[in-house]
């Protein structure tokens, strides 16, 4: 159910710096590309070179959930891989 909600809530607009809404601030999302707190946490782990399995252990999610998050992150950032994602949000880490 959580994955379905994430997919439904994904903002597919072009990735631009935008002001966060009151709801996003309440839910802890970043104004940059609409990444929420969990997504930013995953980007930090990716930037540290962690593999999906290591991220699952730290966040207590299944590997498929982490892969879903990463797919959503790539979509929001308009990138194709880990390196591009990390480079895109470098200033926030």
DSSP file (Angstrom, degrees, kcal/mol; ACC not computed):
  #  RESIDUE AA STRUCTURE BP1 BP2  ACC     N-H-->O    O-->H-N    N-H-->O    O-->H-N    TCO  KAPPA ALPHA  PHI   PSI    X-CA   Y-CA   Z-CA
    1    1 A X     >        0   0    0      0, 0.0     4,-2.1     0, 0.0     5,-0.2   0.000 360.0 360.0 360.0 -39.9    0.0    0.0    0.0
    2    2 A X  H  >  +     0   0    0      1,-0.2     4,-2.4     2,-0.2     5,-0.1   0.903 360.0  50.6 -61.1 -41.8    2.8    2.4    0.8
    3    3 A X  H  > S+     0   0    0      1,-0.2     4,-2.5     2,-0.2    -1,-0.2   0.906 108.7  51.4 -63.5 -42.3    4.4    1.9   -2.6
    4    4 A X  H  > S+     0   0    0      1,-0.2     4,-2.3     2,-0.2    -1,-0.2   0.904 110.2  49.3 -61.8 -41.2    1.1    2.6   -4.3
    5    5 A X  H  X S+     0   0    0     -4,-2.1     4,-2.2     2,-0.2    -2,-0.2   0.912 110.0  51.5 -64.2 -42.2    0.7    5.8   -2.4
    6    6 A X  H  X S+     0   0    0     -4,-2.4     4,-0.8     1,-0.2    -2,-0.2   0.923 111.5  47.0 -60.2 -44.4    4.2    6.9   -3.3
    7    7 A X  H >< S+     0   0    0     -4,-2.5     3,-0.6     1,-0.2    -1,-0.2   0.893 113.1  48.6 -65.3 -39.0    3.5    6.3   -7.0
    8    8 A X  H 3< S+     0   0    0     -4,-2.3    -1,-0.2     1,-0.2    -2,-0.2   0.843 113.3  47.4 -68.8 -33.2    0.2    8.1   -6.8
    9    9 A X  H 3< S+     0   0    0     -4,-2.2    -1,-0.2    -5,-0.2    -2,-0.2   0.521  82.1 123.5 -86.8  -5.8    1.8   11.1   -5.0
   10   10 A X    <<  -     0   0    0     -4,-0.8     2,-0.7    -3,-0.6    24,-0.1  -0.335  58.7-137.6 -63.4 132.0    4.8   11.4   -7.4
   11   11 A X        -     0   0    0     22,-0.2    -1,-0.1    23,-0.1    -2,-0.1  -0.824  19.1-174.9 -92.0 112.2    5.1   14.8   -8.9
   12   12 A X        +     0   0    0     -2,-0.7    -1,-0.1     3,-0.0     3,-0.1   0.240  41.7 120.1 -96.0  13.6    6.0   14.3  -12.6
   13   13 A X  S    S-     0   0    0      1,-0.2    -2,-0.0     3,-0.0     3,-0.0  -0.268  81.4 -73.7 -69.6 165.9    6.5   18.0  -13.4
   14   14 A X        -     0   0    0      1,-0.1     2,-1.1    63,-0.0    -1,-0.2  -0.314  57.0-101.9 -61.6 144.6    9.8   19.1  -14.7
   15   15 A X        +     0   0    0     60,-0.1     2,-0.3    -3,-0.1    -1,-0.1  -0.554  63.8 145.5 -76.4 100.4   12.5   19.2  -12.0
   16   16 A X        -     0   0    0     -2,-1.1    17,-0.8    -3,-0.0     2,-0.5  -0.915  58.5 -94.1-129.8 158.6   12.8   22.8  -11.0
   17   17 A X  B     +A   32   0A   0     -2,-0.3     2,-0.3    15,-0.2    15,-0.2  -0.605  59.2 165.4 -70.5 123.7   13.5   24.6   -7.8
   18   18 A X        -     0   0    0     13,-1.4     2,-0.2    -2,-0.5    16,-0.2  -0.934  41.2 -93.3-140.1 161.0   10.1   25.5   -6.4
   19   19 A X        -     0   0    0     -2,-0.3     2,-0.2     1,-0.1     0, 0.0  -0.502  43.7-118.5 -72.8 142.5    8.6   26.6   -3.1
   20   20 A X        -     0   0    0     -2,-0.2     2,-0.1     1,-0.1    11,-0.1  -0.556  25.8-123.5 -80.2 148.5    7.3   23.8   -0.9
   21   21 A X     >  -     0   0    0     -2,-0.2     4,-2.4     1,-0.1     5,-0.2  -0.388  27.1-104.5 -82.8 167.5    3.6   23.8   -0.1
   22   22 A X  H  > S+     0   0    0      1,-0.2     4,-2.1     2,-0.2     5,-0.1   0.895 123.8  51.4 -58.4 -40.8    2.3   23.8    3.4
   23   23 A X  H  > S+     0   0    0      2,-0.2     4,-2.1     1,-0.2    -1,-0.2   0.903 108.7  50.3 -65.0 -42.0    1.5   20.1    3.1
   24   24 A X  H  >>S+     0   0    0      2,-0.2     5,-3.0     1,-0.2     4,-0.6   0.902 110.1  50.0 -64.4 -40.6    5.0   19.3    1.8
   25   25 A X  H ><5S+     0   0    0     -4,-2.4     3,-0.8     3,-0.2    -1,-0.2   0.912 110.4  50.4 -63.7 -40.6    6.6   21.1    4.8
   26   26 A X  H 3<5S+     0   0    0     -4,-2.1    -1,-0.2     1,-0.2    -2,-0.2   0.881 113.2  45.6 -63.8 -38.1    4.3   19.2    7.2
   27   27 A X  H 3<5S-     0   0    0     -4,-2.1    10,-0.4    -5,-0.1    -1,-0.2   0.454 117.7-113.0 -87.0  -0.3    5.3   15.9    5.6
   28   28 A X  T <<5 +     0   0    0     -3,-0.8     9,-0.5    -4,-0.6     2,-0.2   0.800  59.3 155.7  80.4  29.8    9.0   16.8    5.6
   29   29 A X      < -     0   0    0     -5,-3.0     7,-0.3     7,-0.3     2,-0.2  -0.628  41.9-117.7 -92.3 153.6    9.6   17.1    1.8
   30   30 A X        -     0   0    0      5,-5.2     4,-0.4    -2,-0.2     5,-0.1  -0.599  11.3-133.8 -84.5 143.3   12.4   19.2    0.3
   31   31 A X  S    S+     0   0    0     -2,-0.2   -13,-1.4     3,-0.1     2,-0.8   0.678  85.0  94.3 -70.2 -13.9   11.5   22.0   -2.0
   32   32 A X  B >  S-A   17   0A   0      1,-0.2     3,-1.7     3,-0.2    -2,-0.2  -0.705 116.1 -28.2 -84.2 111.9   14.2   20.8   -4.4
   33   33 A X  T 3  S-     0   0    0     -2,-0.8    -1,-0.2   -17,-0.8   -22,-0.2   0.555 105.8 -80.8  63.6   9.0   12.6   18.5   -7.0
   34   34 A X  T 3  S+     0   0    0     -4,-0.4    -1,-0.3     1,-0.2     2,-0.2   0.690  77.7 163.3  73.8  18.0    9.8   17.6   -4.5
   35   35 A X    <   -     0   0    0     -3,-1.7    -5,-5.2    -6,-0.1    -1,-0.2  -0.521  26.4-145.6 -71.5 133.4   12.0   15.0   -2.7
   36   36 A X     >  -     0   0    0     -7,-0.3     4,-2.5    -2,-0.2    -7,-0.3  -0.323  32.1 -89.9 -89.7-179.9   10.6   14.0    0.7
   37   37 A X  H  > S+     0   0    0     -9,-0.5     4,-2.3   -10,-0.4     5,-0.1   0.887 125.5  48.3 -59.7 -43.8   12.7   13.1    3.8
   38   38 A X  H  > S+     0   0    0      2,-0.2     4,-2.3     1,-0.2    -1,-0.2   0.902 111.6  50.7 -65.4 -40.4   12.9    9.4    3.0
   39   39 A X  H  > S+     0   0    0      2,-0.2     4,-2.3     1,-0.2    -2,-0.2   0.909 110.7  48.7 -63.8 -41.8   13.9   10.1   -0.6
   40   40 A X  H  X S+     0   0    0     -4,-2.5     4,-2.3     2,-0.2    -2,-0.2   0.891 109.1  53.9 -64.9 -38.1   16.7   12.4    0.6
   41   41 A X  H  X S+     0   0    0     -4,-2.3     4,-2.1    -5,-0.2    -2,-0.2   0.921 109.2  48.3 -60.5 -43.6   17.9    9.8    3.1
   42   42 A X  H  X S+     0   0    0     -4,-2.3     4,-2.8     1,-0.2    -2,-0.2   0.905 109.1  52.7 -64.5 -41.1   18.1    7.3    0.3
   43   43 A X  H  X S+     0   0    0     -4,-2.3     4,-2.6     2,-0.2    -1,-0.2   0.898 108.0  52.0 -61.4 -39.2   20.0    9.8   -1.9
   44   44 A X  H  X S+     0   0    0     -4,-2.3     4,-1.4     2,-0.2    -1,-0.2   0.922 110.9  47.1 -62.2 -43.2   22.5   10.3    1.0
   45   45 A X  H  <>S+     0   0    0     -4,-2.1     5,-2.1     1,-0.2    -2,-0.2   0.906 111.8  50.7 -64.6 -41.0   23.0    6.5    1.2
   46   46 A X  H ><5S+     0   0    0     -4,-2.8     3,-1.6     1,-0.2    -2,-0.2   0.906 108.2  52.5 -61.9 -40.9   23.4    6.3   -2.5
   47   47 A X  H 3<5S+     0   0    0     -4,-2.6    -1,-0.2     1,-0.3    -2,-0.2   0.789 104.2  57.5 -66.9 -25.9   26.0    9.1   -2.4
   48   48 A X  T 3<5S-     0   0    0     -4,-1.4    -1,-0.3    -5,-0.2    -2,-0.2   0.440 120.3-110.7 -82.3   0.8   27.9    7.1    0.3
   49   49 A X  T < 5 +     0   0    0     -3,-1.6    -3,-0.2     1,-0.2    -2,-0.1   0.594  61.4 158.6  84.4  10.9   28.1    4.2   -2.1
   50   50 A X      < -     0   0    0     -5,-2.1    -1,-0.2     1,-0.1     2,-0.1  -0.408  36.9-128.6 -70.2 144.3   25.7    1.9   -0.2
   51   51 A X     >  -     0   0    0     -2,-0.1     4,-2.2     1,-0.1     3,-0.4  -0.471  28.9-102.9 -83.6 162.2   24.2   -0.9   -2.2
   52   52 A X  H  > S+     0   0    0      1,-0.2     4,-2.6     2,-0.2     5,-0.2   0.893 122.3  55.0 -53.7 -43.1   20.4   -1.5   -2.1
   53   53 A X  H  > S+     0   0    0      1,-0.2     4,-1.6     2,-0.2    -1,-0.2   0.882 108.3  48.4 -60.9 -39.1   20.7   -4.4    0.4
   54   54 A X  H  > S+     0   0    0     -3,-0.4     4,-1.7     2,-0.2    -1,-0.2   0.878 110.8  50.9 -68.4 -37.5   22.7   -2.1    2.8
   55   55 A X  H  X S+     0   0    0     -4,-2.2     4,-2.5     1,-0.2     5,-0.3   0.904 106.7  54.8 -66.2 -40.0   20.1    0.6    2.5
   56   56 A X  H  X>S+     0   0    0     -4,-2.6     4,-1.6     1,-0.2     5,-0.9   0.889 107.3  50.6 -60.4 -38.6   17.3   -1.9    3.2
   57   57 A X  H  <5S+     0   0    0     -4,-1.6    -1,-0.2     1,-0.2    -2,-0.2   0.881 113.4  44.4 -67.8 -37.7   19.0   -2.9    6.4
   58   58 A X  H  <5S+     0   0    0     -4,-1.7    -2,-0.2     1,-0.2    -1,-0.2   0.853 122.9  35.3 -74.3 -34.9   19.4    0.7    7.6
   59   59 A X  H  <5S-     0   0    0     -4,-2.5    -2,-0.2    -5,-0.1    -1,-0.2   0.548 100.5-128.3 -98.9  -7.8   15.9    1.8    6.7
   60   60 A X  T  <5 +     0   0    0     -4,-1.6     2,-0.3    -5,-0.3    -3,-0.2   0.880  65.5 126.3  61.6  40.3   14.1   -1.5    7.5
   61   61 A X      < -     0   0    0     -5,-0.9    -1,-0.2    -6,-0.2    -2,-0.1  -0.804  66.0 -97.9-116.8 162.9   12.4   -1.7    4.1
   62   62 A X     >  -     0   0    0     -2,-0.3     4,-2.0     1,-0.1     5,-0.2  -0.390  34.0-113.2 -74.0 161.0   12.3   -4.5    1.6
   63   63 A X  H  > S+     0   0    0      1,-0.2     4,-2.5     2,-0.2     5,-0.2   0.872 118.4  55.1 -63.8 -35.9   14.7   -4.3   -1.3
   64   64 A X  H  > S+     0   0    0      2,-0.2     4,-2.1     1,-0.2    -1,-0.2   0.866 106.0  51.9 -66.7 -34.1   11.8   -3.9   -3.8
   65   65 A X  H  > S+     0   0    0      2,-0.2     4,-2.6     1,-0.2    -2,-0.2   0.921 110.1  48.4 -65.7 -43.3   10.6   -0.9   -1.7
   66   66 A X  H  X S+     0   0    0     -4,-2.0     4,-2.8     1,-0.2    -2,-0.2   0.915 110.4  51.4 -62.3 -42.7   14.0    0.7   -1.9
   67   67 A X  H  X S+     0   0    0     -4,-2.5     4,-2.2     2,-0.2    -1,-0.2   0.888 109.6  50.5 -62.5 -38.1   14.1    0.1   -5.7
   68   68 A X  H  X S+     0   0    0     -4,-2.1     4,-2.3     2,-0.2    -2,-0.2   0.930 110.6  49.0 -63.6 -45.4   10.7    1.7   -6.0
   69   69 A X  H  X S+     0   0    0     -4,-2.6     4,-2.8     1,-0.2    -2,-0.2   0.934 110.9  50.3 -57.8 -46.4   11.9    4.7   -4.0
   70   70 A X  H  X S+     0   0    0     -4,-2.8     4,-2.8     1,-0.2    -1,-0.2   0.897 109.0  51.7 -62.0 -40.6   15.0    5.0   -6.2
   71   71 A X  H  X S+     0   0    0     -4,-2.2     4,-2.0     2,-0.2    -1,-0.2   0.915 111.6  46.9 -61.4 -42.9   12.9    4.8   -9.4
   72   72 A X  H  X S+     0   0    0     -4,-2.3     4,-2.7     2,-0.2    -2,-0.2   0.906 111.5  51.6 -64.7 -42.4   10.7    7.7   -8.0
   73   73 A X  H  X S+     0   0    0     -4,-2.8     4,-2.5     1,-0.2    -2,-0.2   0.940 109.6  49.1 -59.8 -48.7   13.8    9.7   -7.1
   74   74 A X  H  X>S+     0   0    0     -4,-2.8     5,-2.2     1,-0.2     4,-1.0   0.891 112.0  49.7 -58.6 -40.2   15.3    9.2  -10.6
   75   75 A X  H  <5S+     0   0    0     -4,-2.0     3,-0.5     2,-0.2    -1,-0.2   0.932 111.7  47.0 -65.3 -46.0   12.0   10.4  -12.1
   76   76 A X  H  <5S+     0   0    0     -4,-2.7    -2,-0.2     1,-0.2    -1,-0.2   0.870 118.1  42.1 -63.8 -36.4   11.8   13.4   -9.9
   77   77 A X  H  <5S-     0   0    0     -4,-2.5    -1,-0.2    -5,-0.2    -2,-0.2   0.560 105.8-128.8 -86.9  -8.5   15.4   14.4  -10.6
   78   78 A X  T  <5 +     0   0    0     -4,-1.0     2,-0.3    -3,-0.5    -3,-0.2   0.942  64.4 128.7  57.8  50.5   15.1   13.5  -14.3
   79   79 A X      < -     0   0    0     -5,-2.2    -1,-0.2    -6,-0.1    -2,-0.1  -0.809  56.6-144.8-129.2 170.0   18.2   11.3  -14.2
   80   80 A X  S    S+     0   0    0     -2,-0.3     2,-0.3     1,-0.1    -6,-0.1   0.548  73.5  19.4-113.1 -12.4   19.1    7.8  -15.3
   81   81 A X  S  > S-     0   0    0      1,-0.1     4,-2.2    -7,-0.1     5,-0.2  -0.937  80.2 -92.1-154.6 174.3   21.5    6.6  -12.6
   82   82 A X  H  > S+     0   0    0     -2,-0.3     4,-2.8     1,-0.2     5,-0.2   0.890 117.7  52.4 -57.2 -47.4   23.0    6.9   -9.1
   83   83 A X  H  > S+     0   0    0      1,-0.2     4,-2.4     2,-0.2    -1,-0.2   0.919 110.8  46.7 -61.2 -45.5   25.8    9.2  -10.1
   84   84 A X  H  > S+     0   0    0      2,-0.2     4,-2.2     1,-0.2    -1,-0.2   0.903 112.5  51.0 -63.3 -40.7   23.5   11.7  -11.9
   85   85 A X  H  X S+     0   0    0     -4,-2.2     4,-1.5     2,-0.2    -2,-0.2   0.936 111.7  46.1 -62.4 -47.2   21.1   11.7   -9.0
   86   86 A X  H  < S+     0   0    0     -4,-2.8     4,-0.3     1,-0.2     3,-0.2   0.910 113.4  49.5 -63.0 -42.7   23.9   12.4   -6.4
   87   87 A X  H >< S+     0   0    0     -4,-2.4     3,-0.9    -5,-0.2     4,-0.2   0.876 106.7  56.6 -63.6 -37.5   25.3   15.1   -8.6
   88   88 A X  H 3< S+     0   0    0     -4,-2.2    -1,-0.2     1,-0.2     3,-0.2   0.848 118.3  30.9 -64.5 -35.5   21.9   16.8   -9.1
   89   89 A X  T >X S+     0   0    0     -4,-1.5     3,-2.1    -3,-0.2     4,-0.8   0.164  80.9 124.3-109.9  18.2   21.3   17.2   -5.3
   90   90 A X  G X4  +     0   0    0     -3,-0.9     3,-0.9     1,-0.3    -1,-0.2   0.827  69.6  56.8 -49.0 -42.2   24.9   17.6   -4.2
   91   91 A X  G 34 S+     0   0    0     -4,-0.2    -1,-0.3     1,-0.2    -2,-0.1   0.705 104.7  53.0 -67.1 -19.5   24.3   20.9   -2.5
   92   92 A X  G <4        0   0    0     -3,-2.1    -1,-0.2     1,-0.2    -2,-0.2   0.648 360.0 360.0 -89.8 -15.8   21.7   19.4   -0.2
   93   93 A X    <<        0   0    0     -3,-0.9    -1,-0.2    -4,-0.8    -2,-0.2   0.487 360.0 360.0 -80.8 360.0   23.7   16.6    1.1
